[in-house]
């Protein structure tokens, strides 16, 4: 009996750590991580870390306990085999985008499911999210779209001004 109580006490900090990561997260992606070599795994972890994504391997039972009563509870049905979890509090598509990129290097590594902004996505849904550009890229495209008409107008006005000043400076032919 004492042994079981001790084991339960040892698990609580891990469950609290997972709960702390998923609380307020924009996205949580569950990843089946087998088949990735050490070099690719190191690159993956580095890129995820640079994007502000927490990527960790936890025991499935620990994740199951942490997911209970949260939006991530739907992910528990996928907790079978060697799984990792990628969590982002800032960019909702970053985990899916980066893991999808590295999944091409290790075909056995795949995204199982995810919860993005409180909504559950299956494997196909998470794969679709991986194709969505980052927030910064989308804002850059929007800014480019907004600047394009203004830049065109400025170019036309400049050409008109050059044409008028160029025509006035030349003497009239007799």
N, C-alpha and C positions, 0 to 999 in steps of 0.2 A: 504493500500500500504506500509506504513512504517513497519507494522508488518511482512509482507513477506520479505522485505529487511533485517530486523533484523534476521529473521530465517535463511536466506541464509548466512548471515555473520557468524552466529554461526556454520554452517555446514562446512565452509571452512577449519578450523583447523583440523577437523576430516578427511576430504578428503585428506588434505596434509599429515597427519600422516600415513594414509593407503598407499598413493603414495610413501612416504619415505621408508616404510617397503618393498614394492614390487619392488622398483627400485634396480636393481642389485641382486635380489634374485635368488638363485639357484633353489628353488622350492616354489610354492604357492599351498597349498591344501585347498580346500573348504570342510567344514565338516558340516553335519547335526548333531547337538549335542543334540537333545532331548533324554530323557530316561536315562541319566547318573546321578547317585546319587552324592551327595556332596563329599563323601570320594573318589570315583573313579575320579571325576573331579579334586580334589586337587592333587591326585597322578599323573594324566595325566599332569596337568600344571607344576608340579615340574619336572617331567622327561623331558618334552619339554624344559623347561627353562634350565635345566642342559645340554641339547644337543644344546643349542644356538638357539632354535626355538621360534619365537614370535607367541603366540597363543592368539587371541583376538576375542571377539564377537563384531561385528559392525552391524549397521542397513544395511539391504540389499541395500537401496537406496544410502547410503554412499559408499558402496563397488562398486556399479554400476558406480557412478561418478568417483571414483578413478581408476577403471579398463579401462575406455574409453581411447582409443588410445595406449594401452599397449598390451603386449603379453597375459595378463590376461583377455582381453576383451571377450574371448570365454567362460569364467566362468559365465558371466552375465545371461546366459540362465538357470543356476541352482540356481539363487538367489530367492528362494521361501521358506518360512518357517524359523525356527530358525537355522541360520547358523553362523559358526565361521570360522576363517581363520588361518591357520598355515603357517608360512613363515620362511624359512631357507636361510641364505646367504652363509652358509659354506657347509653343507652336503645335497646333493640333495634328498637323500632317507629318511632322519631322520623323517620328519613330517609324511610321509606315514607309515613308519615302526612302530613308536610309537603309532600313532592313531589306526592303525590296531590292535595292541596288546590290547589296551584298548577297542576297539570296540567289542572284545569277551566278556568283562565283561558287556557291555551295548549293546545288539543286535540292539537297535533302533538307536544307534549312528553309522553313516556311512560316509565314504568319498564319496563325490559327483563327484568331478573331480579335476584336478590339472594342473598346468603348471610347467614343469620341464625343466630347461635350455632353455626356450623359446618355448617349444613344448607342445601343449595341449594333455591331457590324460583324457579319460572318466573314469567312475567308475571302470571298469575292468582294464584299464591301470594303474590307481593309485594303485589298489589292487596288481597288478603284481609288481609294483615298491616297494611295502611294503616287498616283499620277497627278494629283493636284499640286501645283507649285506652292512654294512657301509664301507666307504673308508678304515678305519683303519683295519677292519676285512679282506677285500680283499688284502690289502698290506701285512698283516700278513701271509695270505695263500700263496701269491706269494713268500714271503721271505722263508717260509717253503719249498715250492717246489724247490726253487733255492738252498737252503742249503742241501736238502736231498741227491743229488748225491755227493756233496763234502764231507758230513759226512760219506757216505758209502765208498767212496774212502779212506778217512782217516782211517776208521775202518779196511779195508782190508790191507792197508799198515802197520798198527800197528800189525795186526795178523801175517803178513809175517815177520816183524822185530822180533816179539816175537818168532816165530817158528825158525828163523835162530839163534838167540842168545841162545835159549833153546837147540838146537841141537848141537851147537859148545861147549857148556859148559860141556856136558856129555862125559865121557871117552868112547872110542871105545871098543866094546866087542871083546875079543880075542878068 
